[in-house]
Amino acid sequence: MKRVAFAVAGLALVIGVVLLRDTDNTSAPTAPPPPTKLKAFAADQVLVPSPQGRPAKPGAVTARPGNHRVQLTWTGEAPAYEVRWGERTKLVTRPGTQLNGLRNEQEQQIEVRAVDSFGQYSEPAVTKATPRADNAPYSFVDRFDGNEVPDQRLWRFGKRTDCARATSGDGDDHDRLVIGTSCGTRAVSLRARTPFVRGADESRFVVEADAPGTGGKLLLDLVPGPVSVQGDPVLPTAVRATISTDAAGNSVAELVPDGVVTRPIPAAVPGMTVRWELVLGSGGIQLHRDGEVVATSPFVPQWREATALVGVAALAGDRLRAGIDLIGFRAGAAEAPPNVPPPAVRVDAAPSATTPLPNVTAGQLRLALIPSREGPPVDRVKVNGVEVPLRPAVEGQAWKPGAEYPAVADLPAEAFTDSLDVQLATAERVQVTHTDVELTSRTSGISKSDPGTPLVDARPSLADPVAEVLDSGGQPVPNGAALTRGRVVLEIRISALDAAVAGLAGFEVRLDGNHIATVPTTADGPAGAGRWRISLNTGSMVEGPHAIEVRAFSTDPEAHPETGYVPFLLKP
């Protein structure tokens, strides 16, 4: 026996040496991939739930087609639903969803199945729909289904740091514009280069978007001046509609100035496009949601022309993804100026070599400034060494510490180059948060879209499992209270307010690090959400603190497992 042990030890030593040598040329071994299929398991004194009857078929399926999309709603009480069209499927946790990236005028057959907590599927509810673009008259419109998205002839994307991206959508979100941002609560803005010109009667600023998503907000601005980003407070005589949606999907609207909310906004359906309209008339302003008035203001702007901006922001500093299907004006006739790709701008940098741009006849520098203290506004700026006047973008705006102040300067001929060196003509400490340049040329340059992919991808993910320890009767325990040893109930909930969720393969439960249960959820196919109750006998456990870990796994190998924890106390 000793000889055998010695031989094995020697073999291990040889293998160890080989492995040690190999590490010089190879990377360290990686952890095994998470499982995508689970086997049921329950330790002694643990009772796990099992599948019951199949879920009922969804009822009252309604399809509403749009441009490259179909919106679906239905009735039912299931924790999740599978939607199937063609060769594609998605799992959702609400009785409604939107199918994007569809070919117009091509009929779609769609099946909707209820999915219970164990992955049992109902019989399908079937409907048909044919997507098509609306035929409303617009003086300006972009449906973002061209080859260049966003088209620089029509748009400029304003962000204060490199924390956001505006691109054509990925996956089923092609034929849309997708704005992804990790800029926190600061809005990123899409600025129309075509001016919004009020008509003789009623004028409308129309935006179709699935923003704001949960934990986000959408801002629609009409500003009578050359601004490029949306800040706070709202500029004098400007109009802003803000729609905010919290983490639970509840939305509120605000209209500035002097707005009054006329009715509650229906709860947001994740990923569903909504049509918002700012309507300007002789009697004031209205904000419409899918044709219904949700806010009004008696304010009647005296300006005739404004800059239109669409912005998105997160409410709690999270990453945000917003899909925009349409932006249009039903207003007076107007056209975008010839497009000249903007030059690079360097603030307070050493002068650099520049190359003249041909055919440029005029230019405008737009800045967003934040002063550090009270005083007169900065009114001069040096551009490529030439000092020029700097004026407020909107008359009457305040110069206040900590508040963003949009300003504009006409560029000298020395600045018609491929890069601009900018210096504020002041000794005061002033932060430049954003720069933008508009050049006027005899000819229009090419349009260049961002070739990258969206900053926030659309790949479905698992929701975090939420665990709660209940007493023997299945009732919640006061926070911090100790439990009597004996039977306790562990409740596990998995759900999310997302446009789609990854398929759920099941979950494992560990008590104080020991594996006590595995519950698979793929009876007919993956579940999407659910609620489960597991019975535990704690009679043999010691008094004091304990911890339960729940780890959920997906049927999609690309979806990361998600983990939830819950501590609890046992009485002596």
Secondary structure as a PSIPRED ss2 file (coil, helix, strand):
# PSIPRED VFORMAT (PSIPRED V4.0)

   1 M C   1.000  0.000  0.000
   2 K H   0.000  1.000  0.000
   3 R H   0.000  1.000  0.000
   4 V H   0.000  1.000  0.000
   5 A H   0.000  1.000  0.000
   6 F H   0.000  1.000  0.000
   7 A H   0.000  1.000  0.000
   8 V H   0.000  1.000  0.000
   9 A H   0.000  1.000  0.000
  10 G H   0.000  1.000  0.000
  11 L H   0.000  1.000  0.000
  12 A H   0.000  1.000  0.000
  13 L H   0.000  1.000  0.000
  14 V H   0.000  1.000  0.000
  15 I H   0.000  1.000  0.000
  16 G H   0.000  1.000  0.000
  17 V H   0.000  1.000  0.000
  18 V H   0.000  1.000  0.000
  19 L H   0.000  1.000  0.000
  20 L H   0.000  1.000  0.000
  21 R H   0.000  1.000  0.000
  22 D H   0.000  1.000  0.000
  23 T C   1.000  0.000  0.000
  24 D C   1.000  0.000  0.000
  25 N C   1.000  0.000  0.000
  26 T C   1.000  0.000  0.000
  27 S C   1.000  0.000  0.000
  28 A C   1.000  0.000  0.000
  29 P C   1.000  0.000  0.000
  30 T C   1.000  0.000  0.000
  31 A C   1.000  0.000  0.000
  32 P C   1.000  0.000  0.000
  33 P C   1.000  0.000  0.000
  34 P C   1.000  0.000  0.000
  35 P C   1.000  0.000  0.000
  36 T C   1.000  0.000  0.000
  37 K C   1.000  0.000  0.000
  38 L C   1.000  0.000  0.000
  39 K C   1.000  0.000  0.000
  40 A C   1.000  0.000  0.000
  41 F E   0.000  0.000  1.000
  42 A E   0.000  0.000  1.000
  43 A C   1.000  0.000  0.000
  44 D C   1.000  0.000  0.000
  45 Q C   1.000  0.000  0.000
  46 V E   0.000  0.000  1.000
  47 L E   0.000  0.000  1.000
  48 V C   1.000  0.000  0.000
  49 P C   1.000  0.000  0.000
  50 S C   1.000  0.000  0.000
  51 P C   1.000  0.000  0.000
  52 Q C   1.000  0.000  0.000
  53 G C   1.000  0.000  0.000
  54 R C   1.000  0.000  0.000
  55 P C   1.000  0.000  0.000
  56 A C   1.000  0.000  0.000
  57 K C   1.000  0.000  0.000
  58 P C   1.000  0.000  0.000
  59 G E   0.000  0.000  1.000
  60 A E   0.000  0.000  1.000
  61 V E   0.000  0.000  1.000
  62 T E   0.000  0.000  1.000
  63 A E   0.000  0.000  1.000
  64 R E   0.000  0.000  1.000
  65 P E   0.000  0.000  1.000
  66 G E   0.000  0.000  1.000
  67 N C   1.000  0.000  0.000
  68 H C   1.000  0.000  0.000
  69 R E   0.000  0.000  1.000
  70 V E   0.000  0.000  1.000
  71 Q E   0.000  0.000  1.000
  72 L E   0.000  0.000  1.000
  73 T E   0.000  0.000  1.000
  74 W E   0.000  0.000  1.000
  75 T E   0.000  0.000  1.000
  76 G C   1.000  0.000  0.000
  77 E C   1.000  0.000  0.000
  78 A C   1.000  0.000  0.000
  79 P C   1.000  0.000  0.000
  80 A E   0.000  0.000  1.000
  81 Y E   0.000  0.000  1.000
  82 E E   0.000  0.000  1.000
  83 V E   0.000  0.000  1.000
  84 R E   0.000  0.000  1.000
  85 W E   0.000  0.000  1.000
  86 G C   1.000  0.000  0.000
  87 E C   1.000  0.000  0.000
  88 R E   0.000  0.000  1.000
  89 T E   0.000  0.000  1.000
  90 K E   0.000  0.000  1.000
  91 L E   0.000  0.000  1.000
  92 V E   0.000  0.000  1.000
  93 T C   1.000  0.000  0.000
  94 R C   1.000  0.000  0.000
  95 P C   1.000  0.000  0.000
  96 G E   0.000  0.000  1.000
  97 T E   0.000  0.000  1.000
  98 Q E   0.000  0.000  1.000
  99 L E   0.000  0.000  1.000
 100 N C   1.000  0.000  0.000
 101 G C   1.000  0.000  0.000
 102 L C   1.000  0.000  0.000
 103 R C   1.000  0.000  0.000
 104 N C   1.000  0.000  0.000
 105 E C   1.000  0.000  0.000
 106 Q C   1.000  0.000  0.000
 107 E C   1.000  0.000  0.000
 108 Q E   0.000  0.000  1.000
 109 Q E   0.000  0.000  1.000
 110 I E   0.000  0.000  1.000
 111 E E   0.000  0.000  1.000
 112 V E   0.000  0.000  1.000
 113 R E   0.000  0.000  1.000
 114 A E   0.000  0.000  1.000
 115 V E   0.000  0.000  1.000
 116 D C   1.000  0.000  0.000
 117 S C   1.000  0.000  0.000
 118 F C   1.000  0.000  0.000
 119 G C   1.000  0.000  0.000
 120 Q C   1.000  0.000  0.000
 121 Y E   0.000  0.000  1.000
 122 S C   1.000  0.000  0.000
 123 E C   1.000  0.000  0.000
 124 P C   1.000  0.000  0.000
 125 A E   0.000  0.000  1.000
 126 V E   0.000  0.000  1.000
 127 T E   0.000  0.000  1.000
 128 K E   0.000  0.000  1.000
 129 A E   0.000  0.000  1.000
 130 T C   1.000  0.000  0.000
 131 P C   1.000  0.000  0.000
 132 R C   1.000  0.000  0.000
 133 A C   1.000  0.000  0.000
 134 D C   1.000  0.000  0.000
 135 N C   1.000  0.000  0.000
 136 A C   1.000  0.000  0.000
 137 P C   1.000  0.000  0.000
 138 Y C   1.000  0.000  0.000
 139 S C   1.000  0.000  0.000
 140 F E   0.000  0.000  1.000
 141 V E   0.000  0.000  1.000
 142 D E   0.000  0.000  1.000
 143 R C   1.000  0.000  0.000
 144 F C   1.000  0.000  0.000
 145 D C   1.000  0.000  0.000
 146 G C   1.000  0.000  0.000
 147 N C   1.000  0.000  0.000
 148 E C   1.000  0.000  0.000
 149 V C   1.000  0.000  0.000
 150 P C   1.000  0.000  0.000
 151 D C   1.000  0.000  0.000
 152 Q C   1.000  0.000  0.000
 153 R C   1.000  0.000  0.000
 154 L C   1.000  0.000  0.000
 155 W E   0.000  0.000  1.000
 156 R E   0.000  0.000  1.000
 157 F E   0.000  0.000  1.000
 158 G E   0.000  0.000  1.000
 159 K C   1.000  0.000  0.000
 160 R C   1.000  0.000  0.000
 161 T C   1.000  0.000  0.000
 162 D C   1.000  0.000  0.000
 163 C C   1.000  0.000  0.000
 164 A E   0.000  0.000  1.000
 165 R E   0.000  0.000  1.000
 166 A E   0.000  0.000  1.000
 167 T E   0.000  0.000  1.000
 168 S E   0.000  0.000  1.000
 169 G C   1.000  0.000  0.000
 170 D C   1.000  0.000  0.000
 171 G H   0.000  1.000  0.000
 172 D H   0.000  1.000  0.000
 173 D H   0.000  1.000  0.000
 174 H C   1.000  0.000  0.000
 175 D C   1.000  0.000  0.000
 176 R C   1.000  0.000  0.000
 177 L E   0.000  0.000  1.000
 178 V E   0.000  0.000  1.000
 179 I E   0.000  0.000  1.000
 180 G E   0.000  0.000  1.000
 181 T E   0.000  0.000  1.000
 182 S C   1.000  0.000  0.000
 183 C C   1.000  0.000  0.000
 184 G C   1.000  0.000  0.000
 185 T C   1.000  0.000  0.000
 186 R C   1.000  0.000  0.000
 187 A C   1.000  0.000  0.000
 188 V E   0.000  0.000  1.000
 189 S E   0.000  0.000  1.000
 190 L E   0.000  0.000  1.000
 191 R E   0.000  0.000  1.000
 192 A E   0.000  0.000  1.000
 193 R C   1.000  0.000  0.000
 194 T C   1.000  0.000  0.000
 195 P C   1.000  0.000  0.000
 196 F E   0.000  0.000  1.000
 197 V E   0.000  0.000  1.000
 198 R C   1.000  0.000  0.000
 199 G C   1.000  0.000  0.000
 200 A C   1.000  0.000  0.000
 201 D C   1.000  0.000  0.000
 202 E C   1.000  0.000  0.000
 203 S E   0.000  0.000  1.000
 204 R E   0.000  0.000  1.000
 205 F E   0.000  0.000  1.000
 206 V E   0.000  0.000  1.000
 207 V E   0.000  0.000  1.000
 208 E E   0.000  0.000  1.000
 209 A E   0.000  0.000  1.000
 210 D C   1.000  0.000  0.000
 211 A C   1.000  0.000  0.000
 212 P C   1.000  0.000  0.000
 213 G C   1.000  0.000  0.000
 214 T C   1.000  0.000  0.000
 215 G C   1.000  0.000  0.000
 216 G E   0.000  0.000  1.000
 217 K E   0.000  0.000  1.000
 218 L E   0.000  0.000  1.000
 219 L E   0.000  0.000  1.000
 220 L E   0.000  0.000  1.000
 221 D E   0.000  0.000  1.000
 222 L E   0.000  0.000  1.000
 223 V E   0.000  0.000  1.000
 224 P C   1.000  0.000  0.000
 225 G C   1.000  0.000  0.000
 226 P C   1.000  0.000  0.000
 227 V C   1.000  0.000  0.000
 228 S C   1.000  0.000  0.000
 229 V C   1.000  0.000  0.000
 230 Q C   1.000  0.000  0.000
 231 G C   1.000  0.000  0.000
 232 D C   1.000  0.000  0.000
 233 P C   1.000  0.000  0.000
 234 V C   1.000  0.000  0.000
 235 L C   1.000  0.000  0.000
 236 P C   1.000  0.000  0.000
 237 T C   1.000  0.000  0.000
 238 A C   1.000  0.000  0.000
 239 V E   0.000  0.000  1.000
 240 R E   0.000  0.000  1.000
 241 A E   0.000  0.000  1.000
 242 T E   0.000  0.000  1.000
 243 I E   0.000  0.000  1.000
 244 S E   0.000  0.000  1.000
 245 T E   0.000  0.000  1.000
 246 D C   1.000  0.000  0.000
 247 A C   1.000  0.000  0.000
 248 A C   1.000  0.000  0.000
 249 G C   1.000  0.000  0.000
 250 N C   1.000  0.000  0.000
 251 S E   0.000  0.000  1.000
 252 V E   0.000  0.000  1.000
 253 A E   0.000  0.000  1.000
 254 E E   0.000  0.000  1.000
 255 L E   0.000  0.000  1.000
 256 V E   0.000  0.000  1.000
 257 P C   1.000  0.000  0.000
 258 D C   1.000  0.000  0.000
 259 G C   1.000  0.000  0.000
 260 V E   0.000  0.000  1.000
 261 V E   0.000  0.000  1.000
 262 T C   1.000  0.000  0.000
 263 R C   1.000  0.000  0.000
 264 P C   1.000  0.000  0.000
 265 I C   1.000  0.000  0.000
 266 P C   1.000  0.000  0.000
 267 A C   1.000  0.000  0.000
 268 A C   1.000  0.000  0.000
 269 V C   1.000  0.000  0.000
 270 P C   1.000  0.000  0.000
 271 G C   1.000  0.000  0.000
 272 M C   1.000  0.000  0.000
 273 T C   1.000  0.000  0.000
 274 V E   0.000  0.000  1.000
 275 R E   0.000  0.000  1.000
 276 W E   0.000  0.000  1.000
 277 E E   0.000  0.000  1.000
 278 L E   0.000  0.000  1.000
 279 V E   0.000  0.000  1.000
 280 L E   0.000  0.000  1.000
 281 G E   0.000  0.000  1.000
 282 S C   1.000  0.000  0.000
 283 G C   1.000  0.000  0.000
 284 G E   0.000  0.000  1.000
 285 I E   0.000  0.000  1.000
 286 Q E   0.000  0.000  1.000
 287 L E   0.000  0.000  1.000
 288 H E   0.000  0.000  1.000
 289 R E   0.000  0.000  1.000
 290 D C   1.000  0.000  0.000
 291 G C   1.000  0.000  0.000
 292 E E   0.000  0.000  1.000
 293 V E   0.000  0.000  1.000
 294 V E   0.000  0.000  1.000
 295 A E   0.000  0.000  1.000
 296 T E   0.000  0.000  1.000
 297 S E   0.000  0.000  1.000
 298 P C   1.000  0.000  0.000
 299 F C   1.000  0.000  0.000
 300 V C   1.000  0.000  0.000
 301 P C   1.000  0.000  0.000
 302 Q C   1.000  0.000  0.000
 303 W C   1.000  0.000  0.000
 304 R C   1.000  0.000  0.000
 305 E E   0.000  0.000  1.000
 306 A E   0.000  0.000  1.000
 307 T E   0.000  0.000  1.000
 308 A E   0.000  0.000  1.000
 309 L E   0.000  0.000  1.000
 310 V E   0.000  0.000  1.000
 311 G E   0.000  0.000  1.000
 312 V E   0.000  0.000  1.000
 313 A E   0.000  0.000  1.000
 314 A E   0.000  0.000  1.000
 315 L C   1.000  0.000  0.000
 316 A C   1.000  0.000  0.000
 317 G C   1.000  0.000  0.000
 318 D C   1.000  0.000  0.000
 319 R C   1.000  0.000  0.000
 320 L E   0.000  0.000  1.000
 321 R E   0.000  0.000  1.000
 322 A E   0.000  0.000  1.000
 323 G E   0.000  0.000  1.000
 324 I E   0.000  0.000  1.000
 325 D E   0.000  0.000  1.000
 326 L E   0.000  0.000  1.000
 327 I E   0.000  0.000  1.000
 328 G E   0.000  0.000  1.000
 329 F E   0.000  0.000  1.000
 330 R E   0.000  0.000  1.000
 331 A C   1.000  0.000  0.000
 332 G C   1.000  0.000  0.000
 333 A C   1.000  0.000  0.000
 334 A C   1.000  0.000  0.000
 335 E C   1.000  0.000  0.000
 336 A C   1.000  0.000  0.000
 337 P C   1.000  0.000  0.000
 338 P C   1.000  0.000  0.000
 339 N C   1.000  0.000  0.000
 340 V C   1.000  0.000  0.000
 341 P C   1.000  0.000  0.000
 342 P C   1.000  0.000  0.000
 343 P C   1.000  0.000  0.000
 344 A E   0.000  0.000  1.000
 345 V E   0.000  0.000  1.000
 346 R E   0.000  0.000  1.000
 347 V E   0.000  0.000  1.000
 348 D C   1.000  0.000  0.000
 349 A C   1.000  0.000  0.000
 350 A C   1.000  0.000  0.000
 351 P C   1.000  0.000  0.000
 352 S C   1.000  0.000  0.000
 353 A C   1.000  0.000  0.000
 354 T C   1.000  0.000  0.000
 355 T C   1.000  0.000  0.000
 356 P E   0.000  0.000  1.000
 357 L C   1.000  0.000  0.000
 358 P C   1.000  0.000  0.000
 359 N C   1.000  0.000  0.000
 360 V E   0.000  0.000  1.000
 361 T E   0.000  0.000  1.000
 362 A E   0.000  0.000  1.000
 363 G E   0.000  0.000  1.000
 364 Q E   0.000  0.000  1.000
 365 L E   0.000  0.000  1.000
 366 R E   0.000  0.000  1.000
 367 L E   0.000  0.000  1.000
 368 A E   0.000  0.000  1.000
 369 L E   0.000  0.000  1.000
 370 I E   0.000  0.000  1.000
 371 P E   0.000  0.000  1.000
 372 S C   1.000  0.000  0.000
 373 R C   1.000  0.000  0.000
 374 E C   1.000  0.000  0.000
 375 G C   1.000  0.000  0.000
 376 P C   1.000  0.000  0.000
 377 P C   1.000  0.000  0.000
 378 V C   1.000  0.000  0.000
 379 D C   1.000  0.000  0.000
 380 R E   0.000  0.000  1.000
 381 V E   0.000  0.000  1.000
 382 K E   0.000  0.000  1.000
 383 V E   0.000  0.000  1.000
 384 N C   1.000  0.000  0.000
 385 G C   1.000  0.000  0.000
 386 V E   0.000  0.000  1.000
 387 E E   0.000  0.000  1.000
 388 V E   0.000  0.000  1.000
 389 P E   0.000  0.000  1.000
 390 L C   1.000  0.000  0.000
 391 R E   0.000  0.000  1.000
 392 P E   0.000  0.000  1.000
 393 A C   1.000  0.000  0.000
 394 V C   1.000  0.000  0.000
 395 E C   1.000  0.000  0.000
 396 G C   1.000  0.000  0.000
 397 Q C   1.000  0.000  0.000
 398 A C   1.000  0.000  0.000
 399 W C   1.000  0.000  0.000
 400 K C   1.000  0.000  0.000
 401 P C   1.000  0.000  0.000
 402 G C   1.000  0.000  0.000
 403 A C   1.000  0.000  0.000
 404 E C   1.000  0.000  0.000
 405 Y E   0.000  0.000  1.000
 406 P E   0.000  0.000  1.000
 407 A E   0.000  0.000  1.000
 408 V E   0.000  0.000  1.000
 409 A E   0.000  0.000  1.000
 410 D E   0.000  0.000  1.000
 411 L C   1.000  0.000  0.000
 412 P C   1.000  0.000  0.000
 413 A H   0.000  1.000  0.000
 414 E H   0.000  1.000  0.000
 415 A H   0.000  1.000  0.000
 416 F C   1.000  0.000  0.000
 417 T E   0.000  0.000  1.000
 418 D C   1.000  0.000  0.000
 419 S E   0.000  0.000  1.000
 420 L E   0.000  0.000  1.000
 421 D E   0.000  0.000  1.000
 422 V E   0.000  0.000  1.000
 423 Q E   0.000  0.000  1.000
 424 L E   0.000  0.000  1.000
 425 A C   1.000  0.000  0.000
 426 T C   1.000  0.000  0.000
 427 A C   1.000  0.000  0.000
 428 E C   1.000  0.000  0.000
 429 R C   1.000  0.000  0.000
 430 V E   0.000  0.000  1.000
 431 Q E   0.000  0.000  1.000
 432 V E   0.000  0.000  1.000
 433 T E   0.000  0.000  1.000
 434 H E   0.000  0.000  1.000
 435 T E   0.000  0.000  1.000
 436 D E   0.000  0.000  1.000
 437 V E   0.000  0.000  1.000
 438 E E   0.000  0.000  1.000
 439 L E   0.000  0.000  1.000
 440 T E   0.000  0.000  1.000
 441 S E   0.000  0.000  1.000
 442 R C   1.000  0.000  0.000
 443 T C   1.000  0.000  0.000
 444 S C   1.000  0.000  0.000
 445 G C   1.000  0.000  0.000
 446 I C   1.000  0.000  0.000
 447 S C   1.000  0.000  0.000
 448 K C   1.000  0.000  0.000
 449 S C   1.000  0.000  0.000
 450 D C   1.000  0.000  0.000
 451 P C   1.000  0.000  0.000
 452 G C   1.000  0.000  0.000
 453 T C   1.000  0.000  0.000
 454 P C   1.000  0.000  0.000
 455 L C   1.000  0.000  0.000
 456 V C   1.000  0.000  0.000
 457 D C   1.000  0.000  0.000
 458 A C   1.000  0.000  0.000
 459 R C   1.000  0.000  0.000
 460 P C   1.000  0.000  0.000
 461 S E   0.000  0.000  1.000
 462 L C   1.000  0.000  0.000
 463 A C   1.000  0.000  0.000
 464 D C   1.000  0.000  0.000
 465 P C   1.000  0.000  0.000
 466 V E   0.000  0.000  1.000
 467 A E   0.000  0.000  1.000
 468 E E   0.000  0.000  1.000
 469 V E   0.000  0.000  1.000
 470 L E   0.000  0.000  1.000
 471 D C   1.000  0.000  0.000
 472 S C   1.000  0.000  0.000
 473 G C   1.000  0.000  0.000
 474 G C   1.000  0.000  0.000
 475 Q C   1.000  0.000  0.000
 476 P E   0.000  0.000  1.000
 477 V C   1.000  0.000  0.000
 478 P C   1.000  0.000  0.000
 479 N C   1.000  0.000  0.000
 480 G C   1.000  0.000  0.000
 481 A C   1.000  0.000  0.000
 482 A E   0.000  0.000  1.000
 483 L E   0.000  0.000  1.000
 484 T C   1.000  0.000  0.000
 485 R C   1.000  0.000  0.000
 486 G C   1.000  0.000  0.000
 487 R E   0.000  0.000  1.000
 488 V E   0.000  0.000  1.000
 489 V E   0.000  0.000  1.000
 490 L E   0.000  0.000  1.000
 491 E E   0.000  0.000  1.000
 492 I E   0.000  0.000  1.000
 493 R E   0.000  0.000  1.000
 494 I E   0.000  0.000  1.000
 495 S C   1.000  0.000  0.000
 496 A C   1.000  0.000  0.000
 497 L C   1.000  0.000  0.000
 498 D C   1.000  0.000  0.000
 499 A C   1.000  0.000  0.000
 500 A C   1.000  0.000  0.000
 501 V E   0.000  0.000  1.000
 502 A C   1.000  0.000  0.000
 503 G C   1.000  0.000  0.000
 504 L E   0.000  0.000  1.000
 505 A E   0.000  0.000  1.000
 506 G E   0.000  0.000  1.000
 507 F E   0.000  0.000  1.000
 508 E E   0.000  0.000  1.000
 509 V E   0.000  0.000  1.000
 510 R E   0.000  0.000  1.000
 511 L E   0.000  0.000  1.000
 512 D C   1.000  0.000  0.000
 513 G C   1.000  0.000  0.000
 514 N E   0.000  0.000  1.000
 515 H E   0.000  0.000  1.000
 516 I E   0.000  0.000  1.000
 517 A E   0.000  0.000  1.000
 518 T E   0.000  0.000  1.000
 519 V E   0.000  0.000  1.000
 520 P E   0.000  0.000  1.000
 521 T C   1.000  0.000  0.000
 522 T C   1.000  0.000  0.000
 523 A C   1.000  0.000  0.000
 524 D C   1.000  0.000  0.000
 525 G C   1.000  0.000  0.000
 526 P C   1.000  0.000  0.000
 527 A E   0.000  0.000  1.000
 528 G C   1.000  0.000  0.000
 529 A C   1.000  0.000  0.000
 530 G E   0.000  0.000  1.000
 531 R E   0.000  0.000  1.000
 532 W E   0.000  0.000  1.000
 533 R E   0.000  0.000  1.000
 534 I E   0.000  0.000  1.000
 535 S E   0.000  0.000  1.000
 536 L E   0.000  0.000  1.000
 537 N E   0.000  0.000  1.000
 538 T C   1.000  0.000  0.000
 539 G C   1.000  0.000  0.000
 540 S C   1.000  0.000  0.000
 541 M C   1.000  0.000  0.000
 542 V C   1.000  0.000  0.000
 543 E C   1.000  0.000  0.000
 544 G E   0.000  0.000  1.000
 545 P E   0.000  0.000  1.000
 546 H E   0.000  0.000  1.000
 547 A E   0.000  0.000  1.000
 548 I E   0.000  0.000  1.000
 549 E E   0.000  0.000  1.000
 550 V E   0.000  0.000  1.000
 551 R E   0.000  0.000  1.000
 552 A E   0.000  0.000  1.000
 553 F E   0.000  0.000  1.000
 554 S E   0.000  0.000  1.000
 555 T C   1.000  0.000  0.000
 556 D C   1.000  0.000  0.000
 557 P C   1.000  0.000  0.000
 558 E C   1.000  0.000  0.000
 559 A C   1.000  0.000  0.000
 560 H C   1.000  0.000  0.000
 561 P C   1.000  0.000  0.000
 562 E E   0.000  0.000  1.000
 563 T E   0.000  0.000  1.000
 564 G E   0.000  0.000  1.000
 565 Y E   0.000  0.000  1.000
 566 V E   0.000  0.000  1.000
 567 P E   0.000  0.000  1.000
 568 F E   0.000  0.000  1.000
 569 L E   0.000  0.000  1.000
 570 L E   0.000  0.000  1.000
 571 K C   1.000  0.000  0.000
 572 P C   1.000  0.000  0.000
